[in-house]
Structure formats: structure tokens, C-alpha cells
Amino acid sequence: MVQDTASAAGAQEEDPTRYDFGELARGTRSESADGDAKVTCETYYWGYELYLNRYAFNKFVELGSGFMGTIVANLPYPVNLIVGAHLLTRTAWAIAVNKGTGVKFTSWWPVAGALVPSAWHDGEDTRPTRSG
């Protein structure tokens, strides 16, 4: 009986559908880049923030789902699935708040797909033209 319990516990650890949200709550940071386009995700105990610098945001607006692979490439599981499912629905809202310096999307764990966009300054010195 002990072996069966140990086998079951081992199967749970390897199950990709199970995730310890405590790891995300302790805080993680992941980044992906495509040329000058940089995407960063930071997780917190309350939720997560997805940052698209000005170049990433412009590619997101221009290419839509064609750029989603770069956006979700290095996001932690299950954030990558949530962002992949909901980000495109926030495009018009994000364009409206964009000030040409990057956009930050914020979500809280209870409503992980909220992805509320807000203007964000990516630290670049020059201001590009506003997209959209």
C-alpha cells in the first residue's frame, strides 16, 4: 500500500495540469525579446503584470496573433495560457491608453484574464509616434 501511495504522489508531481500557484505568488520574472521588442512578466502574490515595451506593443498591434508566440514564449505556466487566451481581446483598449512608451497589462489571480491595460514608460529616451 505504501508503494501505491508513493507512485500516486510521483504521478501528481509530473502531471503538467497541476500547478503550484505558490511559486508564482513568491514572485517570478520572465522576459522574451524579438529584436528591440521586449516582453516582461512579473508575478506577485496578488496577480501578475505583463509589460510590452513600445516596440513589442507596436508589433502586437500590427501583427496581432502573429506576435503572440513571442509574447507567451517565456511566460510561466499557467500565465502563458491565460495571456494567450485573453490578450487579443484587449487590443482596442490598449491602443486607447497607449502613449507611445509601452503598455502594462495587470491581472489579479481571482480574475486572471482581466489584463487591464495602462500606459507604461519603458525607459527609452525617445518618444516614438503613437500607434493606432
N, CA and C atoms as an extended XYZ file, in Angstrom:
396
Properties=species:S:1:pos:R:3:atomname:S:1:resname:S:1:resid:I:1 pbc="F F F"
N         0.823       -1.196        0.000 N   MET     1
C         0.000        0.000        0.000 CA  MET     1
C         0.862        1.253        0.000 C   MET     1
N         1.988        1.230        0.689 N   VAL     2
C         2.872        2.386        0.724 CA  VAL     2
C         3.413        2.691       -0.666 C   VAL     2
N         3.757        1.645       -1.441 N   GLN     3
C         4.276        1.855       -2.784 CA  GLN     3
C         3.228        2.511       -3.674 C   GLN     3
N         1.960        2.102       -3.545 N   ASP     4
C         0.907        2.696       -4.359 CA  ASP     4
C         0.767        4.180       -4.054 C   ASP     4
N         0.837        4.544       -2.781 N   THR     5
C         0.748        5.940       -2.384 CA  THR     5
C         1.922        6.730       -2.939 C   THR     5
N         3.119        6.165       -2.860 N   ALA     6
C         4.301        6.840       -3.390 CA  ALA     6
C         4.203        6.995       -4.897 C   ALA     6
N         3.713        5.986       -5.581 N   SER     7
C         3.549        6.067       -7.035 CA  SER     7
C         2.540        7.143       -7.396 C   SER     7
N         1.455        7.208       -6.653 N   ALA     8
C         0.440        8.226       -6.918 CA  ALA     8
C         0.997        9.617       -6.680 C   ALA     8
N         1.795        9.775       -5.629 N   ALA     9
C         2.394       11.079       -5.348 CA  ALA     9
C         3.355       11.470       -6.449 C   ALA     9
N         4.129       10.511       -6.947 N   GLY    10
C         5.062       10.786       -8.040 CA  GLY    10
C         4.330       11.182       -9.305 C   GLY    10
N         3.191       10.551       -9.569 N   ALA    11
C         2.398       10.880      -10.753 CA  ALA    11
C         1.850       12.298      -10.658 C   ALA    11
N         1.468       12.729       -9.452 N   GLN    12
C         0.954       14.077       -9.286 CA  GLN    12
C         2.037       15.112       -9.544 C   GLN    12
N         3.250       14.844       -9.129 N   GLU    13
C         4.335       15.803       -9.336 CA  GLU    13
C         4.649       15.975      -10.809 C   GLU    13
N         4.477       14.936      -11.612 N   GLU    14
C         4.793       15.004      -13.026 CA  GLU    14
C         3.610       15.455      -13.872 C   GLU    14
N         2.440       15.571      -13.291 N   ASP    15
C         1.243       15.944      -14.029 CA  ASP    15
C         1.334       17.412      -14.449 C   ASP    15
N         1.400       17.704      -15.768 N   PRO    16
C         1.551       19.092      -16.219 CA  PRO    16
C         0.310       19.941      -15.996 C   PRO    16
N        -0.832       19.330      -15.689 N   THR    17
C        -2.040       20.111      -15.460 CA  THR    17
C        -2.129       20.618      -14.026 C   THR    17
N        -1.272       20.113      -13.146 N   ARG    18
C        -1.251       20.578      -11.756 CA  ARG    18
C        -0.171       21.632      -11.629 C   ARG    18
N        -0.482       22.724      -10.947 N   TYR    19
C         0.497       23.780      -10.796 CA  TYR    19
C         0.434       24.354       -9.392 C   TYR    19
N         1.583       24.599       -8.831 N   ASP    20
C         1.685       25.207       -7.511 CA  ASP    20
C         1.703       26.722       -7.683 C   ASP    20
N         0.561       27.374       -7.474 N   PHE    21
C         0.499       28.825       -7.625 CA  PHE    21
C         1.358       29.535       -6.592 C   PHE    21
N         1.767       28.829       -5.569 N   GLY    22
C         2.651       29.431       -4.577 CA  GLY    22
C         3.958       29.893       -5.197 C   GLY    22
N         4.438       29.179       -6.202 N   GLU    23
C         5.666       29.587       -6.889 CA  GLU    23
C         5.475       30.940       -7.564 C   GLU    23
N         4.347       31.134       -8.227 N   LEU    24
C         4.076       32.425       -8.849 CA  LEU    24
C         3.873       33.502       -7.798 C   LEU    24
N         3.207       33.153       -6.699 N   ALA    25
C         2.929       34.125       -5.649 CA  ALA    25
C         4.208       34.620       -4.981 C   ALA    25
N         5.245       33.788       -4.969 N   ARG    26
C         6.517       34.220       -4.386 CA  ARG    26
C         7.235       35.208       -5.288 C   ARG    26
N         6.782       35.333       -6.516 N   GLY    27
C         7.349       36.300       -7.437 CA  GLY    27
C         8.303       35.674       -8.433 C   GLY    27
N         8.020       35.877       -9.702 N   THR    28
C         8.904       35.431      -10.762 CA  THR    28
C         9.025       36.557      -11.775 C   THR    28
N        10.061       36.487      -12.563 N   ARG    29
C        10.246       37.458      -13.638 CA  ARG    29
C        10.711       36.686      -14.855 C   ARG    29
N        10.064       36.893      -15.983 N   SER    30
C        10.479       36.250      -17.214 CA  SER    30
C        10.465       37.279      -18.332 C   SER    30
N        11.332       37.079      -19.287 N   GLU    31
C        11.437       38.015      -20.398 CA  GLU    31
C        11.581       37.253      -21.698 C   GLU    31
N        11.090       37.853      -22.782 N   SER    32
C        11.358       37.366      -24.116 CA  SER    32
C        11.565       38.580      -25.002 C   SER    32
N        12.307       38.404      -26.065 N   ALA    33
C        12.619       39.528      -26.937 CA  ALA    33
C        12.629       39.084      -28.386 C   ALA    33
N        12.289       40.016      -29.255 N   ASP    34
C        12.338       39.825      -30.701 CA  ASP    34
C        12.895       41.127      -31.259 C   ASP    34
N        14.213       41.183      -31.451 N   GLY    35
C        14.848       42.433      -31.842 CA  GLY    35
C        14.752       43.427      -30.699 C   GLY    35
N        14.210       44.610      -30.986 N   ASP    36
C        14.029       45.628      -29.952 CA  ASP    36
C        12.776       45.388      -29.118 C   ASP    36
N        11.906       44.514      -29.586 N   ALA    37
C        10.654       44.229      -28.880 CA  ALA    37
C        10.948       43.358      -27.657 C   ALA    37
N        10.542       43.859      -26.484 N   LYS    38
C        10.810       43.144      -25.241 CA  LYS    38
C         9.519       42.984      -24.450 C   LYS    38
N         9.273       41.761      -23.994 N   VAL    39
C         8.096       41.435      -23.195 CA  VAL    39
C         8.572       40.915      -21.847 C   VAL    39
N         8.043       41.475      -20.766 N   THR    40
C         8.427       41.065      -19.421 CA  THR    40
C         7.166       40.737      -18.633 C   THR    40
N         7.239       39.690      -17.833 N   CYS    41
C         6.131       39.320      -16.958 CA  CYS    41
C         6.662       39.226      -15.536 C   CYS    41
N         5.982       39.888      -14.608 N   GLU    42
C         6.331       39.788      -13.195 CA  GLU    42
C         5.109       39.288      -12.445 C   GLU    42
N         5.318       38.263      -11.616 N   THR    43
C         4.216       37.729      -10.821 CA  THR    43
C         4.384       38.144       -9.368 C   THR    43
N         3.257       38.290       -8.704 N   TYR    44
C         3.218       38.707       -7.303 CA  TYR    44
C         2.206       37.833       -6.571 C   TYR    44
N         2.103       38.000       -5.272 N   TYR    45
C         1.129       37.236       -4.504 CA  TYR    45
C        -0.294       37.590       -4.920 C   TYR    45
N        -0.527       38.786       -5.429 N   TRP    46
C        -1.872       39.237       -5.768 CA  TRP    46
C        -2.234       39.019       -7.239 C   TRP    46
N        -1.246       38.793       -8.101 N   GLY    47
C        -1.526       38.630       -9.528 CA  GLY    47
C        -0.254       38.764      -10.342 C   GLY    47
N        -0.378       39.325      -11.520 N   TYR    48
C         0.796       39.483      -12.375 CA  TYR    48
C         0.660       40.715      -13.263 C   TYR    48
N         1.799       41.169      -13.780 N   GLU    49
C         1.845       42.287      -14.708 CA  GLU    49
C         2.653       41.868      -15.929 C   GLU    49
N         2.139       42.206      -17.091 N   LEU    50
C         2.781       41.910      -18.357 CA  LEU    50
C         3.169       43.234      -18.987 C   LEU    50
N         4.456       43.429      -19.244 N   TYR    51
C         4.965       44.680      -19.798 CA  TYR    51
C         5.383       44.472      -21.249 C   TYR    51
N         4.880       45.312      -22.144 N   LEU    52
C         5.310       45.326      -23.535 CA  LEU    52
C         5.964       46.677      -23.784 C   LEU    52
N         7.251       46.668      -24.132 N   ASN    53
C         7.873       47.957      -24.432 CA  ASN    53
C         7.267       48.494      -25.727 C   ASN    53
N         7.629       49.707      -26.105 N   ARG    54
C         7.000       50.366      -27.260 CA  ARG    54
C         7.113       49.546      -28.541 C   ARG    54
N         8.232       48.877      -28.723 N   TYR    55
C         8.437       48.095      -29.940 CA  TYR    55
C         7.583       46.824      -29.925 C   TYR    55
N         7.511       46.189      -28.780 N   ALA    56
C         6.673       44.998      -28.645 CA  ALA    56
C         5.204       45.358      -28.820 C   ALA    56
N         4.797       46.490      -28.257 N   PHE    57
C         3.401       46.887      -28.378 CA  PHE    57
C         3.053       47.184      -29.834 C   PHE    57
N         3.939       47.884      -30.543 N   ASN    58
C         3.681       48.183      -31.950 CA  ASN    58
C         3.587       46.900      -32.776 C   ASN    58
N         4.453       45.921      -32.497 N   LYS    59
C         4.369       44.640      -33.209 CA  LYS    59
C         3.078       43.912      -32.857 C   LYS    59
N         2.685       43.989      -31.596 N   PHE    60
C         1.437       43.359      -31.167 CA  PHE    60
C         0.257       43.946      -31.924 C   PHE    60
N         0.217       45.266      -32.071 N   VAL    61
C        -0.879       45.930      -32.775 CA  VAL    61
C        -0.843       45.584      -34.262 C   VAL    61
N         0.347       45.586      -34.853 N   GLU    62
C         0.478       45.321      -36.289 CA  GLU    62
C         0.224       43.858      -36.641 C   GLU    62
N         0.778       42.936      -35.856 N   LEU    63
C         0.745       41.524      -36.214 CA  LEU    63
C        -0.321       40.711      -35.476 C   LEU    63
N        -0.856       41.249      -34.390 N   GLY    64
C        -1.895       40.544      -33.637 CA  GLY    64
C        -1.450       39.163      -33.211 C   GLY    64
N        -2.201       38.151      -33.628 N   SER    65
C        -1.893       36.788      -33.208 CA  SER    65
C        -0.555       36.302      -33.754 C   SER    65
N        -0.030       36.949      -34.787 N   GLY    66
C         1.277       36.578      -35.323 CA  GLY    66
C         2.420       36.890      -34.379 C   GLY    66
N         2.183       37.745      -33.402 N   PHE    67
C         3.212       38.116      -32.426 CA  PHE    67
C         2.991       37.428      -31.084 C   PHE    67
N         1.885       36.712      -30.935 N   MET    68
C         1.570       36.088      -29.653 CA  MET    68
C         2.620       35.063      -29.231 C   MET    68
N         3.253       34.378      -30.180 N   GLY    69
C         4.292       33.405      -29.833 CA  GLY    69
C         5.430       34.050      -29.077 C   GLY    69
N         5.828       35.252      -29.495 N   THR    70
C         6.892       35.972      -28.797 CA  THR    70
C         6.426       36.414      -27.416 C   THR    70
N         5.183       36.860      -27.325 N   ILE    71
C         4.661       37.338      -26.041 CA  ILE    71
C         4.596       36.219      -25.016 C   ILE    71
N         4.082       35.077      -25.388 N   VAL    72
C         3.886       33.997      -24.415 CA  VAL    72
C         5.082       33.054      -24.299 C   VAL    72
N         6.120       33.272      -25.105 N   ALA    73
C         7.247       32.335      -25.182 CA  ALA    73
C         7.838       31.955      -23.828 C   ALA    73
N         8.126       32.910      -22.982 N   ASN    74
C         8.790       32.619      -21.714 CA  ASN    74
C         7.936       32.922      -20.494 C   ASN    74
N         6.641       33.109      -20.692 N   LEU    75
C         5.772       33.348      -19.542 CA  LEU    75
C         5.618       32.057      -18.756 C   LEU    75
N         5.530       32.163      -17.440 N   PRO    76
C         5.352       30.941      -16.629 CA  PRO    76
C         3.980       30.328      -16.859 C   PRO    76
N         3.929       29.006      -16.749 N   TYR    77
C         2.649       28.301      -16.811 CA  TYR    77
C         1.910       28.560      -15.508 C   TYR    77
N         0.677       28.841      -15.456 N   PRO    78
C        -0.346       28.909      -16.478 CA  PRO    78
C        -0.582       30.309      -17.023 C   PRO    78
N         0.268       31.280      -16.654 N   VAL    79
C         0.092       32.641      -17.156 CA  VAL    79
C         0.133       32.652      -18.676 C   VAL    79
N         1.000       31.832      -19.279 N   ASN    80
C         1.087       31.800      -20.733 CA  ASN    80
C        -0.249       31.418      -21.376 C   ASN    80
N        -0.968       30.489      -20.782 N   LEU    81
C        -2.263       30.080      -21.323 CA  LEU    81
C        -3.312       31.177      -21.159 C   LEU    81
N        -3.299       31.841      -20.013 N   ILE    82
C        -4.268       32.906      -19.730 CA  ILE    82
C        -4.041       34.073      -20.682 C   ILE    82
N        -2.795       34.490      -20.826 N   VAL    83
C        -2.474       35.607      -21.718 CA  VAL    83
C        -2.810       35.235      -23.162 C   VAL    83
N        -2.441       34.029      -23.566 N   GLY    84
C        -2.738       33.591      -24.916 CA  GLY    84
C        -4.226       33.601      -25.235 C   GLY    84
N        -5.043       33.306      -24.259 N   ALA    85
C        -6.487       33.241      -24.467 CA  ALA    85
C        -7.166       34.605      -24.438 C   ALA    85
N        -6.610       35.578      -23.718 N   HIS    86
C        -7.335       36.831      -23.492 CA  HIS    86
C        -6.694       38.097      -24.061 C   HIS    86
N        -5.415       38.100      -24.354 N   LEU    87
C        -4.737       39.357      -24.697 CA  LEU    87
C        -5.292       40.013      -25.954 C   LEU    87
N        -5.572       39.264      -26.985 N   LEU    88
C        -6.060       39.861      -28.228 CA  LEU    88
C        -7.371       40.604      -28.041 C   LEU    88
N        -8.174       40.201      -27.056 N   THR    89
C        -9.445       40.887      -26.812 CA  THR    89
C        -9.241       42.256      -26.172 C   THR    89
N        -8.031       42.565      -25.741 N   ARG    90
C        -7.745       43.849      -25.091 CA  ARG    90
C        -7.060       44.846      -26.035 C   ARG    90
N        -6.928       44.501      -27.312 N   THR    91
C        -6.172       45.329      -28.251 CA  THR    91
C        -6.720       46.746      -28.352 C   THR    91
N        -7.999       46.906      -28.614 N   ALA    92
C        -8.575       48.249      -28.787 CA  ALA    92
C        -8.407       49.084      -27.528 C   ALA    92
N        -8.622       48.483      -26.365 N   TRP    93
C        -8.471       49.188      -25.093 CA  TRP    93
C        -7.019       49.610      -24.898 C   TRP    93
N        -6.095       48.720      -25.214 N   ALA    94
C        -4.669       49.030      -25.053 CA  ALA    94
C        -4.242       50.145      -25.991 C   ALA    94
N        -4.750       50.153      -27.210 N   ILE    95
C        -4.431       51.226      -28.160 CA  ILE    95
C        -4.927       52.556      -27.609 C   ILE    95
N        -6.096       52.549      -26.985 N   ALA    96
C        -6.676       53.779      -26.435 CA  ALA    96
C        -5.834       54.369      -25.301 C   ALA    96
N        -5.190       53.534      -24.488 N   VAL    97
C        -4.411       54.051      -23.353 CA  VAL    97
C        -2.933       54.238      -23.694 C   VAL    97
N        -2.502       53.731      -24.826 N   ASN    98
C        -1.094       53.819      -25.220 CA  ASN    98
C        -0.667       55.268      -25.394 C   ASN    98
N         0.482       55.611      -24.851 N   LYS    99
C         1.055       56.948      -25.008 CA  LYS    99
C         2.354       56.889      -25.809 C   LYS    99
N         2.600       55.748      -26.445 N   GLY   100
C         3.785       55.592      -27.268 CA  GLY   100
C         5.023       55.178      -26.502 C   GLY   100
N         4.884       54.845      -25.234 N   THR   101
C         6.054       54.478      -24.416 CA  THR   101
C         5.956       53.082      -23.828 C   THR   101
N         5.028       52.273      -24.317 N   GLY   102
C         4.851       50.922      -23.809 CA  GLY   102
C         3.539       50.794      -23.060 C   GLY   102
N         3.123       49.551      -22.876 N   VAL   103
C         1.854       49.277      -22.200 CA  VAL   103
C         2.073       48.172      -21.178 C   VAL   103
N         1.409       48.331      -20.035 N   LYS   104
C         1.436       47.332      -18.966 CA  LYS   104
C         0.031       46.763      -18.838 C   LYS   104
N        -0.068       45.425      -18.767 N   PHE   105
C        -1.342       44.750      -18.542 CA  PHE   105
C        -1.299       44.150      -17.142 C   PHE   105
N        -2.337       44.416      -16.347 N   THR   106
C        -2.385       43.952      -14.963 CA  THR   106
C        -3.564       43.014      -14.759 C   THR   106
N        -3.310       41.903      -14.070 N   SER   107
C        -4.377       40.960      -13.717 CA  SER   107
C        -4.180       40.485      -12.293 C   SER   107
N        -5.281       40.179      -11.636 N   TRP   108
C        -5.275       39.644      -10.281 CA  TRP   108
C        -5.659       38.184      -10.379 C   TRP   108
N        -5.126       37.331       -9.513 N   TRP   109
C        -5.384       35.896       -9.612 CA  TRP   109
C        -6.871       35.542       -9.660 C   TRP   109
N        -7.737       36.163       -8.874 N   PRO   110
C        -9.156       35.772       -8.972 CA  PRO   110
C        -9.773       36.065      -10.343 C   PRO   110
N        -9.240       37.048      -11.067 N   VAL   111
C        -9.692       37.370      -12.431 CA  VAL   111
C        -8.452       37.438      -13.328 C   VAL   111
N        -7.807       36.303      -13.466 N   ALA   112
C        -6.506       36.240      -14.142 CA  ALA   112
C        -6.541       36.670      -15.597 C   ALA   112
N        -7.688       36.629      -16.229 N   GLY   113
C        -7.788       37.043      -17.619 CA  GLY   113
C        -8.159       38.498      -17.799 C   GLY   113
N        -8.207       39.281      -16.727 N   ALA   114
C        -8.615       40.685      -16.829 CA  ALA   114
C        -7.689       41.482      -17.743 C   ALA   114
N        -6.397       41.364      -17.565 N   LEU   115
C        -5.408       42.057      -18.395 CA  LEU   115
C        -5.788       43.510      -18.666 C   LEU   115
N        -5.891       44.287      -17.596 N   VAL   116
C        -6.263       45.693      -17.694 CA  VAL   116
C        -5.048       46.482      -18.184 C   VAL   116
N        -5.160       47.135      -19.353 N   PRO   117
C        -4.010       47.864      -19.891 CA  PRO   117
C        -3.871       49.264      -19.291 C   PRO   117
N        -2.639       49.711      -19.167 N   SER   118
C        -2.359       51.083      -18.755 CA  SER   118
C        -1.059       51.524      -19.421 C   SER   118
N        -0.907       52.831      -19.560 N   ALA   119
C         0.318       53.364      -20.159 CA  ALA   119
C         1.481       53.057      -19.236 C   ALA   119
N         2.630       52.773      -19.818 N   TRP   120
C         3.833       52.453      -19.052 CA  TRP   120
C         5.019       53.040      -19.780 C   TRP   120
N         5.944       53.654      -19.075 N   HIS   121
C         7.150       54.199      -19.690 CA  HIS   121
C         8.236       53.139      -19.631 C   HIS   121
N         8.696       52.705      -20.800 N   ASP   122
C         9.642       51.595      -20.880 CA  ASP   122
C        11.095       51.994      -20.635 C   ASP   122
N        11.345       53.272      -20.370 N   GLY   123
C        12.699       53.703      -20.057 CA  GLY   123
C        13.492       54.187      -21.257 C   GLY   123
N        12.938       54.057      -22.458 N   GLU   124
C        13.613       54.572      -23.656 CA  GLU   124
C        13.578       56.100      -23.599 C   GLU   124
N        14.620       56.724      -24.125 N   ASP   125
C        14.708       58.183      -24.063 CA  ASP   125
C        13.851       58.897      -25.092 C   ASP   125
N        13.662       58.309      -26.251 N   THR   126
C        12.916       58.995      -27.297 CA  THR   126
C        11.470       58.536      -27.301 C   THR   126
N        10.590       59.428      -27.673 N   ARG   127
C         9.169       59.092      -27.756 CA  ARG   127
C         8.819       58.807      -29.212 C   ARG   127
N         8.427       57.568      -29.528 N   PRO   128
C         8.024       57.261      -30.897 CA  PRO   128
C         6.626       57.804      -31.171 C   PRO   128
N         6.208       57.728      -32.414 N   THR   129
C         4.846       58.161      -32.729 CA  THR   129
C         3.866       57.169      -32.142 C   THR   129
N         2.714       57.659      -31.783 N   ARG   130
C         1.691       56.814      -31.169 CA  ARG   130
C         1.120       55.863      -32.207 C   ARG   130
N         1.010       54.577      -31.856 N   SER   131
C         0.418       53.606      -32.784 CA  SER   131
C        -1.081       53.649      -32.669 C   SER   131
N        -1.740       53.287      -33.739 N   GLY   132
C        -3.202       53.192      -33.693 CA  GLY   132
C        -3.887       54.372      -34.188 C   GLY   132
